[in-house]
Structure formats: C-alpha cells, structure tokens
Amino acid sequence: AAVGVAVAAAALRESRRAPSRAAADSDNATELSARVPRDDRSSRDARQLLAAAKTGAFVELEALEADDDALLGRDASGEMSAERENDVSLEASSDTRDVSFRAEHVSVSFARATWGNRALAVVCVAGFCANFETGMAWGLLASWSRDGLGIGGARRDAFMASYSFLKGFSQLAAGIFSDRVGRRWPMSVGLLGGAASLLLAAFGAGYDGAYLSHETRGDTEEHARLDARFKNLMASGVLLGLFTGLMYPVLAAAAADHAPGGALAGTVGTVRFWRDLGYAMAMPVAAIADASRPETALIFVACVMAAAGALVAVAYVEKHPHRA
C-alpha cells in the first residue's frame, strides 16, 4: 500500500509539471521560428525540427540533414530504386495481412483450432483431459480421502498441498524442457503419467486395501492399513502434480506454435476454452462414483487420459521438428 501511494504521488507531481514544460518548449520553439529565414533548405529543415518540438515528436537530426531523394530512395533520374520499391511493397503487404488478422471472426478461429488444424485439435483434447484430472484431484479425491478412506485433518491437507505445489513448481522447468525437446512428448508423457497416478490411487488406496501387499493385509491393526493406504494416496498426489505440471505450460506453447500470425489470442483462447471445459466432466464422473464406487470413476478417468496420451503421441505434429 505504501509503495502504491508513493507511485501515485510521483505520477501526480509529474502530470502537473508536464503542462508547464510543454508550454515553455512551445514558447522557445515559437521564438526560434521567428529568427529562422524561410528561403533555403536549412530553413525548411529547421521548421520541421521546430514543428516536431511543438508536437513532442522525436526527429533524427541526421535524417533532416539528408537529401530528400536519398530519404525516398530515388536516383538521379527521380526514379525509385528497386530495393526501395521492394521494401515499400513488403510493408504494404504486411499492413494488409495485419488488417485481415484483426478482422478474423471468432468462429473462424474456433473452427480452425477445434477441427480445422489436426495439431491444434489434439492440443484441445489434451487440454480437456488436463483439467479433467485436475477436477478429479480437487474434487473426487479430496472428498473420497475424507469420507471413503477416513483420512482427515493434516493428512488430507498434506495430500492436497503435495498435488497443488508440485503442479505449480514443476511448470517452471517443463516449459524450458519443451522448448528443447518439442511439445509432443511432454504432453503425451504428462497424460500417461497422470493416468498411472490415478490407477495408483484406485488400487493402492481403494478397494478397502484389497490390493495391498500380503504383509499389510495380514496386519490386525486398522491404523497400519490406513497408513499404507494413505502412503499410496500421497504418492499418487505427488505423481499427479508432477505429470500435470509437465504438460500444463506446454499446451499454451503448442497452441502458439500452430497459431497463424495475428491470430494468436484467438487460437490460445479456443484451446483454453476446451481445457477449462474439462472441469465440467465432474458431473458425469460424480454420477459414476455415486452409481458404483469412487474407484470405478478413477479408473474411467485414467482410461480416458491414457487414450488422450496415445493420441498426442501419434497425431500431434511438431511445428519445429528440429526440437523433437
């Protein structure tokens, strides 16, 4: 708050000084213009400099001293050089492209990213599954650990913190890693690893410990069984956070790679639309969990994610193959 107040006060002082400085500059420019003759090239250049001083524009002194024909790229006959004509045509075509990109309709960008471009369509599927598993971690796994496994208090908080922290922290290295090896394998491995993490939670912590080791299942102490199930759930959260963080920043990078120039925001926006739509899958997953049991829902989501990981490995096309 103190820094914000200091910045606001400095900006206010600067805004009050600006009109007085501008008025002084304008008066000086007017006084100089009265002394400048108007019948030769130097006076014309001086008037351009004075006009720029009044408007606050920046003028290159070397450009004012240069000859007009040199500035325009004309030769002695008055014709524009071929190199200058090429530069002018490129600038004009660039301006035309910018106008067309700015005029692109949202439906065009949506159609291209959803089904028109195969690589972008695969990225949309990967993003959808990324938040599909995120919704599982935040919703079903959290409530299941409390109500189904009897894990509460600090243990449940530790499980949620391990997933969230590692998901955020691993993204720092995942982006740089994908710049070196490409986008395909971070996305594919992230989805496949997330699927394995959910299976570990389902079989390692679920089914009342039926799939635990024989030594643990033979232990008569209930808290020992609960400890073993919690360890598997904790390992699942750690792995799920790491694999989700591996693919999360790569989704936006892959969308940017395949976005045509000038349509970057529309392409990334479409990918993020499908990615965030993955949260809506919580409703059918909850229905599966209520109709059968949470472990069945976890296995279902793991199968969907594994299929998406295989799709990325097969169908995604690198924009920059030298990275792969």
BALOBA-1460 file (C-alpha; in Angstrom, 3 decimals):
// residues 324
<rec num="1" residu="a" x="0.000" y="0.000" z="0.000"/>
<rec num="2" residu="a" x="2.851" y="2.399" z="0.843"/>
<rec num="3" residu="v" x="4.559" y="1.712" z="-2.489"/>
<rec num="4" residu="g" x="1.300" y="2.298" z="-4.338"/>
<rec num="5" residu="v" x="0.739" y="5.632" z="-2.593"/>
<rec num="6" residu="a" x="4.308" y="6.729" z="-3.387"/>
<rec num="7" residu="v" x="3.949" y="5.816" z="-7.066"/>
<rec num="8" residu="a" x="0.617" y="7.628" z="-7.322"/>
<rec num="9" residu="a" x="2.074" y="10.752" z="-5.699"/>
<rec num="10" residu="a" x="5.054" y="10.749" z="-8.065"/>
<rec num="11" residu="a" x="2.759" y="10.339" z="-11.071"/>
<rec num="12" residu="l" x="0.605" y="13.243" z="-9.867"/>
<rec num="13" residu="r" x="3.633" y="15.513" z="-9.483"/>
<rec num="14" residu="e" x="4.875" y="14.545" z="-12.939"/>
<rec num="15" residu="s" x="1.495" y="15.236" z="-14.532"/>
<rec num="16" residu="r" x="1.453" y="18.729" z="-13.006"/>
<rec num="17" residu="r" x="4.925" y="19.528" z="-14.313"/>
<rec num="18" residu="a" x="4.268" y="18.303" z="-17.842"/>
<rec num="19" residu="p" x="1.957" y="21.180" z="-18.995"/>
<rec num="20" residu="s" x="4.392" y="23.835" z="-17.791"/>
<rec num="21" residu="r" x="7.307" y="22.164" z="-19.586"/>
<rec num="22" residu="a" x="5.275" y="21.783" z="-22.754"/>
<rec num="23" residu="a" x="4.298" y="25.459" z="-22.667"/>
<rec num="24" residu="a" x="7.912" y="26.507" z="-22.180"/>
<rec num="25" residu="d" x="9.060" y="24.316" z="-25.074"/>
<rec num="26" residu="s" x="6.352" y="25.756" z="-27.301"/>
<rec num="27" residu="d" x="7.357" y="29.332" z="-26.428"/>
<rec num="28" residu="n" x="11.000" y="28.580" z="-27.159"/>
<rec num="29" residu="a" x="10.092" y="26.978" z="-30.455"/>
<rec num="30" residu="t" x="7.989" y="29.977" z="-31.459"/>
<rec num="31" residu="e" x="10.805" y="32.377" z="-30.577"/>
<rec num="32" residu="l" x="13.286" y="30.388" z="-32.645"/>
<rec num="33" residu="s" x="10.941" y="30.182" z="-35.612"/>
<rec num="34" residu="a" x="10.824" y="33.959" z="-35.794"/>
<rec num="35" residu="r" x="14.601" y="34.067" z="-36.263"/>
<rec num="36" residu="v" x="14.832" y="31.406" z="-38.982"/>
<rec num="37" residu="p" x="14.820" y="32.502" z="-42.647"/>
<rec num="38" residu="r" x="12.391" y="30.691" z="-44.934"/>
<rec num="39" residu="d" x="14.122" y="30.835" z="-48.308"/>
<rec num="40" residu="d" x="16.548" y="27.902" z="-48.282"/>
<rec num="41" residu="r" x="16.797" y="24.200" z="-47.443"/>
<rec num="42" residu="s" x="18.233" y="24.791" z="-43.963"/>
<rec num="43" residu="s" x="15.243" y="26.923" z="-43.024"/>
<rec num="44" residu="r" x="12.886" y="24.169" z="-44.185"/>
<rec num="45" residu="d" x="14.715" y="21.621" z="-42.060"/>
<rec num="46" residu="a" x="14.657" y="23.980" z="-39.120"/>
<rec num="47" residu="r" x="10.913" y="24.465" z="-39.476"/>
<rec num="48" residu="q" x="10.439" y="20.678" z="-39.460"/>
<rec num="49" residu="l" x="12.501" y="20.454" z="-36.305"/>
<rec num="50" residu="l" x="10.522" y="23.247" z="-34.666"/>
<rec num="51" residu="a" x="7.219" y="21.669" z="-35.636"/>
<rec num="52" residu="a" x="8.344" y="18.377" z="-34.141"/>
<rec num="53" residu="a" x="9.373" y="20.184" z="-30.953"/>
<rec num="54" residu="k" x="5.879" y="21.678" z="-30.629"/>
<rec num="55" residu="t" x="4.198" y="18.279" z="-31.026"/>
<rec num="56" residu="g" x="6.671" y="16.415" z="-28.825"/>
<rec num="57" residu="a" x="7.793" y="14.103" z="-31.641"/>
<rec num="58" residu="f" x="11.353" y="12.781" z="-31.904"/>
<rec num="59" residu="v" x="13.267" y="13.758" z="-35.016"/>
<rec num="60" residu="e" x="16.556" y="12.346" z="-36.236"/>
<rec num="61" residu="l" x="18.886" y="15.285" z="-36.981"/>
<rec num="62" residu="e" x="20.778" y="13.154" z="-39.494"/>
<rec num="63" residu="a" x="17.528" y="12.467" z="-41.341"/>
<rec num="64" residu="l" x="16.718" y="16.195" z="-41.529"/>
<rec num="65" residu="e" x="20.150" y="16.931" z="-42.941"/>
<rec num="66" residu="a" x="19.916" y="14.161" z="-45.541"/>
<rec num="67" residu="d" x="18.754" y="14.849" z="-49.051"/>
<rec num="68" residu="d" x="15.065" y="14.244" z="-49.869"/>
<rec num="69" residu="d" x="15.864" y="11.964" z="-52.760"/>
<rec num="70" residu="a" x="18.127" y="9.837" z="-50.580"/>
<rec num="71" residu="l" x="15.422" y="9.519" z="-47.972"/>
<rec num="72" residu="l" x="12.916" y="8.381" z="-50.605"/>
<rec num="73" residu="g" x="15.368" y="6.039" z="-52.315"/>
<rec num="74" residu="r" x="15.295" y="7.851" z="-55.657"/>
<rec num="75" residu="d" x="18.231" y="8.009" z="-58.040"/>
<rec num="76" residu="a" x="19.368" y="10.965" z="-60.112"/>
<rec num="77" residu="s" x="16.581" y="10.484" z="-62.675"/>
<rec num="78" residu="g" x="13.947" y="10.704" z="-59.979"/>
<rec num="79" residu="e" x="13.009" y="7.012" z="-60.183"/>
<rec num="80" residu="m" x="12.648" y="4.945" z="-57.004"/>
<rec num="81" residu="s" x="15.220" y="2.190" z="-56.666"/>
<rec num="82" residu="a" x="14.148" y="-1.460" z="-56.973"/>
<rec num="83" residu="e" x="15.264" y="-2.203" z="-53.407"/>
<rec num="84" residu="r" x="13.175" y="0.650" z="-52.043"/>
<rec num="85" residu="e" x="10.158" y="-0.447" z="-54.119"/>
<rec num="86" residu="n" x="10.505" y="-3.955" z="-52.700"/>
<rec num="87" residu="d" x="10.604" y="-2.595" z="-49.136"/>
<rec num="88" residu="v" x="7.522" y="-0.491" z="-49.772"/>
<rec num="89" residu="s" x="5.611" y="-3.438" z="-51.258"/>
<rec num="90" residu="l" x="6.556" y="-5.648" z="-48.299"/>
<rec num="91" residu="e" x="5.370" y="-3.001" z="-45.842"/>
<rec num="92" residu="a" x="2.095" y="-2.638" z="-47.732"/>
<rec num="93" residu="s" x="1.508" y="-6.404" z="-47.819"/>
<rec num="94" residu="s" x="2.347" y="-6.618" z="-44.120"/>
<rec num="95" residu="d" x="-0.191" y="-3.916" z="-43.356"/>
<rec num="96" residu="t" x="-2.787" y="-5.785" z="-45.417"/>
<rec num="97" residu="r" x="-2.137" y="-9.017" z="-43.537"/>
<rec num="98" residu="d" x="-2.448" y="-7.245" z="-40.209"/>
<rec num="99" residu="v" x="-5.821" y="-5.836" z="-41.214"/>
<rec num="100" residu="s" x="-7.106" y="-9.276" z="-42.242"/>
<rec num="101" residu="f" x="-5.907" y="-10.826" z="-38.999"/>
<rec num="102" residu="r" x="-7.579" y="-8.163" z="-36.920"/>
<rec num="103" residu="a" x="-10.802" y="-8.776" z="-38.822"/>
<rec num="104" residu="e" x="-10.831" y="-12.530" z="-38.166"/>
<rec num="105" residu="h" x="-14.134" y="-13.668" z="-36.720"/>
<rec num="106" residu="v" x="-14.273" y="-15.754" z="-33.574"/>
<rec num="107" residu="s" x="-15.989" y="-18.588" z="-35.459"/>
<rec num="108" residu="v" x="-13.043" y="-18.866" z="-37.861"/>
<rec num="109" residu="s" x="-10.530" y="-19.129" z="-35.031"/>
<rec num="110" residu="f" x="-12.730" y="-21.585" z="-33.138"/>
<rec num="111" residu="a" x="-13.236" y="-23.838" z="-36.161"/>
<rec num="112" residu="r" x="-9.547" y="-23.866" z="-37.056"/>
<rec num="113" residu="a" x="-8.400" y="-24.763" z="-33.542"/>
<rec num="114" residu="t" x="-11.164" y="-27.287" z="-32.867"/>
<rec num="115" residu="w" x="-11.146" y="-29.367" z="-36.040"/>
<rec num="116" residu="g" x="-9.537" y="-27.452" z="-38.916"/>
<rec num="117" residu="n" x="-5.951" y="-27.987" z="-37.778"/>
<rec num="118" residu="r" x="-5.085" y="-31.507" z="-36.636"/>
<rec num="119" residu="a" x="-2.318" y="-30.453" z="-34.266"/>
<rec num="120" residu="l" x="-4.486" y="-27.827" z="-32.599"/>
<rec num="121" residu="a" x="-7.360" y="-30.290" z="-32.291"/>
<rec num="122" residu="v" x="-5.038" y="-32.700" z="-30.477"/>
<rec num="123" residu="v" x="-3.936" y="-29.886" z="-28.161"/>
<rec num="124" residu="c" x="-7.599" y="-29.159" z="-27.369"/>
<rec num="125" residu="v" x="-8.136" y="-32.817" z="-26.429"/>
<rec num="126" residu="a" x="-5.012" y="-32.814" z="-24.268"/>
<rec num="127" residu="g" x="-6.107" y="-29.634" z="-22.510"/>
<rec num="128" residu="f" x="-9.571" y="-31.045" z="-21.895"/>
<rec num="129" residu="c" x="-8.075" y="-34.112" z="-20.209"/>
<rec num="130" residu="a" x="-5.594" y="-31.983" z="-18.235"/>
<rec num="131" residu="n" x="-8.374" y="-30.199" z="-16.378"/>
<rec num="132" residu="f" x="-10.367" y="-33.423" z="-16.308"/>
<rec num="133" residu="e" x="-7.725" y="-34.873" z="-13.989"/>
<rec num="134" residu="t" x="-7.343" y="-31.570" z="-12.120"/>
<rec num="135" residu="g" x="-11.040" y="-31.649" z="-11.303"/>
<rec num="136" residu="m" x="-10.584" y="-35.195" z="-10.072"/>
<rec num="137" residu="a" x="-7.767" y="-34.172" z="-7.732"/>
<rec num="138" residu="w" x="-9.594" y="-31.161" z="-6.335"/>
<rec num="139" residu="g" x="-12.998" y="-32.772" z="-6.105"/>
<rec num="140" residu="l" x="-13.374" y="-36.523" z="-6.015"/>
<rec num="141" residu="l" x="-10.006" y="-37.435" z="-4.499"/>
<rec num="142" residu="a" x="-10.322" y="-34.839" z="-1.744"/>
<rec num="143" residu="s" x="-13.826" y="-35.894" z="-0.724"/>
<rec num="144" residu="w" x="-13.040" y="-39.597" z="-1.144"/>
<rec num="145" residu="s" x="-9.987" y="-39.387" z="1.121"/>
<rec num="146" residu="r" x="-12.142" y="-37.859" z="3.843"/>
<rec num="147" residu="d" x="-15.403" y="-39.790" z="3.513"/>
<rec num="148" residu="g" x="-14.243" y="-43.066" z="1.966"/>
<rec num="149" residu="l" x="-10.801" y="-43.567" z="3.428"/>
<rec num="150" residu="g" x="-11.309" y="-41.799" z="6.737"/>
<rec num="151" residu="i" x="-8.296" y="-39.521" z="6.143"/>
<rec num="152" residu="g" x="-8.850" y="-36.064" z="7.551"/>
<rec num="153" residu="g" x="-7.150" y="-33.105" z="9.127"/>
<rec num="154" residu="a" x="-3.473" y="-32.571" z="8.454"/>
<rec num="155" residu="r" x="-3.094" y="-35.695" z="6.323"/>
<rec num="156" residu="r" x="-5.759" y="-34.680" z="3.839"/>
<rec num="157" residu="d" x="-4.318" y="-31.161" z="3.712"/>
<rec num="158" residu="a" x="-0.869" y="-32.594" z="3.041"/>
<rec num="159" residu="f" x="-2.243" y="-34.665" z="0.157"/>
<rec num="160" residu="m" x="-3.901" y="-31.638" z="-1.455"/>
<rec num="161" residu="a" x="-0.839" y="-29.448" z="-0.889"/>
<rec num="162" residu="s" x="1.516" y="-32.001" z="-2.447"/>
<rec num="163" residu="y" x="-0.520" y="-32.070" z="-5.649"/>
<rec num="164" residu="s" x="-1.009" y="-28.311" z="-5.930"/>
<rec num="165" residu="f" x="2.554" y="-27.316" z="-5.018"/>
<rec num="166" residu="l" x="4.270" y="-29.815" z="-7.306"/>
<rec num="167" residu="k" x="1.920" y="-28.979" z="-10.165"/>
<rec num="168" residu="g" x="2.865" y="-25.311" z="-9.945"/>
<rec num="169" residu="f" x="6.553" y="-25.802" z="-9.211"/>
<rec num="170" residu="s" x="7.202" y="-28.319" z="-11.986"/>
<rec num="171" residu="q" x="5.873" y="-25.931" z="-14.623"/>
<rec num="172" residu="l" x="8.984" y="-23.773" z="-14.227"/>
<rec num="173" residu="a" x="11.172" y="-26.477" z="-15.740"/>
<rec num="174" residu="a" x="8.540" y="-28.043" z="-18.006"/>
<rec num="175" residu="g" x="8.300" y="-25.023" z="-20.289"/>
<rec num="176" residu="i" x="12.060" y="-24.809" z="-20.825"/>
<rec num="177" residu="f" x="12.222" y="-28.575" z="-21.283"/>
<rec num="178" residu="s" x="9.590" y="-28.489" z="-24.031"/>
<rec num="179" residu="d" x="11.489" y="-25.727" z="-25.857"/>
<rec num="180" residu="r" x="14.370" y="-28.175" z="-26.207"/>
<rec num="181" residu="v" x="12.655" y="-31.498" z="-26.887"/>
<rec num="182" residu="g" x="9.399" y="-30.380" z="-28.517"/>
<rec num="183" residu="r" x="5.777" y="-30.298" z="-27.413"/>
<rec num="184" residu="r" x="4.626" y="-33.830" z="-28.202"/>
<rec num="185" residu="w" x="6.379" y="-35.857" z="-25.531"/>
<rec num="186" residu="p" x="5.775" y="-33.565" z="-22.543"/>
<rec num="187" residu="m" x="2.049" y="-33.583" z="-23.344"/>
<rec num="188" residu="s" x="1.909" y="-37.317" z="-24.028"/>
<rec num="189" residu="v" x="4.000" y="-38.336" z="-21.026"/>
<rec num="190" residu="g" x="2.037" y="-35.954" z="-18.804"/>
<rec num="191" residu="l" x="-1.249" y="-37.588" z="-19.767"/>
<rec num="192" residu="l" x="0.046" y="-41.145" z="-19.487"/>
<rec num="193" residu="g" x="1.731" y="-40.430" z="-16.154"/>
<rec num="194" residu="g" x="-1.456" y="-38.834" z="-14.831"/>
<rec num="195" residu="a" x="-3.393" y="-41.933" z="-15.819"/>
<rec num="196" residu="a" x="-0.918" y="-44.133" z="-13.932"/>
<rec num="197" residu="s" x="-1.212" y="-41.860" z="-10.887"/>
<rec num="198" residu="l" x="-4.987" y="-42.262" z="-10.787"/>
<rec num="199" residu="l" x="-4.649" y="-46.031" z="-11.089"/>
<rec num="200" residu="l" x="-2.241" y="-45.991" z="-8.155"/>
<rec num="201" residu="a" x="-4.832" y="-44.124" z="-6.107"/>
<rec num="202" residu="a" x="-7.607" y="-46.520" z="-7.110"/>
<rec num="203" residu="f" x="-5.763" y="-49.785" z="-6.455"/>
<rec num="204" residu="g" x="-3.265" y="-48.647" z="-3.841"/>
<rec num="205" residu="a" x="-5.646" y="-46.723" z="-1.591"/>
<rec num="206" residu="g" x="-9.051" y="-48.010" z="-2.674"/>
<rec num="207" residu="y" x="-10.988" y="-51.243" z="-2.611"/>
<rec num="208" residu="d" x="-10.563" y="-51.389" z="1.175"/>
<rec num="209" residu="g" x="-6.902" y="-52.297" z="0.842"/>
<rec num="210" residu="a" x="-7.605" y="-55.477" z="-1.137"/>
<rec num="211" residu="y" x="-4.659" y="-54.846" z="-3.476"/>
<rec num="212" residu="l" x="-2.122" y="-54.024" z="-0.785"/>
<rec num="213" residu="s" x="0.782" y="-56.337" z="-0.002"/>
<rec num="214" residu="h" x="0.095" y="-59.540" z="1.939"/>
<rec num="215" residu="e" x="2.047" y="-58.296" z="4.936"/>
<rec num="216" residu="t" x="-0.122" y="-55.225" z="5.206"/>
<rec num="217" residu="r" x="-3.365" y="-57.091" z="4.617"/>
<rec num="218" residu="g" x="-2.477" y="-59.546" z="7.347"/>
<rec num="219" residu="d" x="-1.840" y="-56.866" z="9.919"/>
<rec num="220" residu="t" x="-4.562" y="-56.837" z="12.525"/>
<rec num="221" residu="e" x="-4.114" y="-53.196" z="13.412"/>
<rec num="222" residu="e" x="-6.506" y="-50.989" z="11.481"/>
<rec num="223" residu="h" x="-4.331" y="-47.898" z="11.672"/>
<rec num="224" residu="a" x="-1.482" y="-49.737" z="9.902"/>
<rec num="225" residu="r" x="-3.751" y="-50.467" z="6.964"/>
<rec num="226" residu="l" x="-4.864" y="-46.860" z="6.921"/>
<rec num="227" residu="d" x="-1.232" y="-45.712" z="6.948"/>
<rec num="228" residu="a" x="-0.432" y="-47.899" z="3.956"/>
<rec num="229" residu="r" x="-3.419" y="-46.593" z="2.012"/>
<rec num="230" residu="f" x="-2.504" y="-43.006" z="2.851"/>
<rec num="231" residu="k" x="1.067" y="-43.529" z="1.613"/>
<rec num="232" residu="n" x="-0.226" y="-44.760" z="-1.724"/>
<rec num="233" residu="l" x="-2.657" y="-41.847" z="-1.933"/>
<rec num="234" residu="m" x="0.149" y="-39.424" z="-1.121"/>
<rec num="235" residu="a" x="2.366" y="-40.947" z="-3.787"/>
<rec num="236" residu="s" x="-0.500" y="-40.644" z="-6.247"/>
<rec num="237" residu="g" x="-0.900" y="-36.939" z="-5.429"/>
<rec num="238" residu="v" x="2.814" y="-36.262" z="-5.840"/>
<rec num="239" residu="l" x="2.992" y="-38.032" z="-9.209"/>
<rec num="240" residu="l" x="-0.244" y="-36.472" z="-10.415"/>
<rec num="241" residu="g" x="1.074" y="-32.997" z="-9.605"/>
<rec num="242" residu="l" x="4.384" y="-33.615" z="-11.377"/>
<rec num="243" residu="f" x="2.847" y="-35.062" z="-14.530"/>
<rec num="244" residu="t" x="0.151" y="-32.397" z="-14.722"/>
<rec num="245" residu="g" x="2.767" y="-29.674" z="-14.332"/>
<rec num="246" residu="l" x="4.820" y="-31.312" z="-17.075"/>
<rec num="247" residu="m" x="2.101" y="-30.794" z="-19.662"/>
<rec num="248" residu="y" x="0.260" y="-27.701" z="-18.402"/>
<rec num="249" residu="p" x="2.510" y="-24.910" z="-19.784"/>
<rec num="250" residu="v" x="3.189" y="-26.876" z="-22.956"/>
<rec num="251" residu="l" x="-0.465" y="-26.648" z="-24.003"/>
<rec num="252" residu="a" x="-0.311" y="-22.887" z="-24.495"/>
<rec num="253" residu="a" x="3.083" y="-23.148" z="-26.192"/>
<rec num="254" residu="a" x="1.809" y="-25.778" z="-28.635"/>
<rec num="255" residu="a" x="-1.231" y="-23.618" z="-29.417"/>
<rec num="256" residu="a" x="1.033" y="-20.630" z="-30.059"/>
<rec num="257" residu="d" x="3.290" y="-22.709" z="-32.321"/>
<rec num="258" residu="h" x="0.435" y="-23.591" z="-34.664"/>
<rec num="259" residu="a" x="-1.438" y="-20.273" z="-34.499"/>
<rec num="260" residu="p" x="-1.205" y="-18.230" z="-37.716"/>
<rec num="261" residu="g" x="0.385" y="-14.825" z="-37.353"/>
<rec num="262" residu="g" x="-2.022" y="-12.253" z="-35.983"/>
<rec num="263" residu="a" x="-4.481" y="-14.868" z="-34.682"/>
<rec num="264" residu="l" x="-2.530" y="-15.938" z="-31.609"/>
<rec num="265" residu="a" x="-5.020" y="-14.776" z="-28.982"/>
<rec num="266" residu="g" x="-7.984" y="-16.388" z="-30.736"/>
<rec num="267" residu="t" x="-6.181" y="-19.716" z="-31.043"/>
<rec num="268" residu="v" x="-4.999" y="-19.777" z="-27.440"/>
<rec num="269" residu="g" x="-8.456" y="-18.709" z="-26.301"/>
<rec num="270" residu="t" x="-10.069" y="-21.652" z="-28.088"/>
<rec num="271" residu="v" x="-7.579" y="-24.115" z="-26.582"/>
<rec num="272" residu="r" x="-8.203" y="-22.681" z="-23.136"/>
<rec num="273" residu="f" x="-11.958" y="-22.957" z="-23.695"/>
<rec num="274" residu="w" x="-11.687" y="-26.695" z="-24.281"/>
<rec num="275" residu="r" x="-9.152" y="-27.044" z="-21.471"/>
<rec num="276" residu="d" x="-11.408" y="-25.388" z="-18.889"/>
<rec num="277" residu="l" x="-14.403" y="-27.304" z="-20.185"/>
<rec num="278" residu="g" x="-12.721" y="-30.355" z="-18.677"/>
<rec num="279" residu="y" x="-13.903" y="-29.150" z="-15.274"/>
<rec num="280" residu="a" x="-17.480" y="-29.799" z="-16.424"/>
<rec num="281" residu="m" x="-16.715" y="-33.522" z="-16.589"/>
<rec num="282" residu="a" x="-17.024" y="-33.556" z="-12.798"/>
<rec num="283" residu="m" x="-20.767" y="-34.100" z="-13.183"/>
<rec num="284" residu="p" x="-20.691" y="-37.415" z="-15.114"/>
<rec num="285" residu="v" x="-17.719" y="-38.602" z="-13.058"/>
<rec num="286" residu="a" x="-19.638" y="-37.897" z="-9.856"/>
<rec num="287" residu="a" x="-22.572" y="-39.839" z="-11.288"/>
<rec num="288" residu="i" x="-20.288" y="-42.820" z="-11.960"/>
<rec num="289" residu="a" x="-18.868" y="-42.630" z="-8.448"/>
<rec num="290" residu="d" x="-22.337" y="-42.489" z="-6.888"/>
<rec num="291" residu="a" x="-23.694" y="-45.304" z="-9.055"/>
<rec num="292" residu="s" x="-20.800" y="-47.667" z="-8.354"/>
<rec num="293" residu="r" x="-17.853" y="-46.519" z="-6.245"/>
<rec num="294" residu="p" x="-15.123" y="-43.835" z="-6.473"/>
<rec num="295" residu="e" x="-12.509" y="-46.342" z="-7.607"/>
<rec num="296" residu="t" x="-14.554" y="-47.040" z="-10.751"/>
<rec num="297" residu="a" x="-14.642" y="-43.331" z="-11.566"/>
<rec num="298" residu="l" x="-10.879" y="-43.074" z="-11.097"/>
<rec num="299" residu="i" x="-10.287" y="-45.989" z="-13.453"/>
<rec num="300" residu="f" x="-12.609" y="-44.428" z="-16.037"/>
<rec num="301" residu="v" x="-10.750" y="-41.110" z="-15.976"/>
<rec num="302" residu="a" x="-7.405" y="-42.925" z="-16.145"/>
<rec num="303" residu="c" x="-8.523" y="-44.762" z="-19.297"/>
<rec num="304" residu="v" x="-9.630" y="-41.516" z="-20.943"/>
<rec num="305" residu="m" x="-6.317" y="-39.879" z="-20.114"/>
<rec num="306" residu="a" x="-4.297" y="-42.822" z="-21.374"/>
<rec num="307" residu="a" x="-6.196" y="-42.731" z="-24.672"/>
<rec num="308" residu="a" x="-5.548" y="-38.988" z="-24.967"/>
<rec num="309" residu="g" x="-1.835" y="-39.507" z="-24.274"/>
<rec num="310" residu="a" x="-1.624" y="-42.102" z="-27.020"/>
<rec num="311" residu="l" x="-3.465" y="-39.751" z="-29.380"/>
<rec num="312" residu="v" x="-0.968" y="-36.972" z="-28.735"/>
<rec num="313" residu="a" x="1.969" y="-39.325" z="-29.328"/>
<rec num="314" residu="v" x="0.559" y="-40.458" z="-32.670"/>
<rec num="315" residu="a" x="-1.314" y="-37.491" z="-34.117"/>
<rec num="316" residu="y" x="0.432" y="-34.346" z="-32.904"/>
<rec num="317" residu="v" x="2.737" y="-32.744" z="-35.485"/>
<rec num="318" residu="e" x="5.639" y="-30.629" z="-34.261"/>
<rec num="319" residu="k" x="5.767" y="-27.130" z="-35.675"/>
<rec num="320" residu="h" x="9.535" y="-27.055" z="-35.198"/>
<rec num="321" residu="p" x="10.725" y="-30.627" z="-35.935"/>
<rec num="322" residu="h" x="14.342" y="-29.817" z="-35.023"/>
<rec num="323" residu="r" x="13.296" y="-29.644" z="-31.383"/>
<rec num="324" residu="a" x="11.931" y="-33.190" z="-31.306"/>
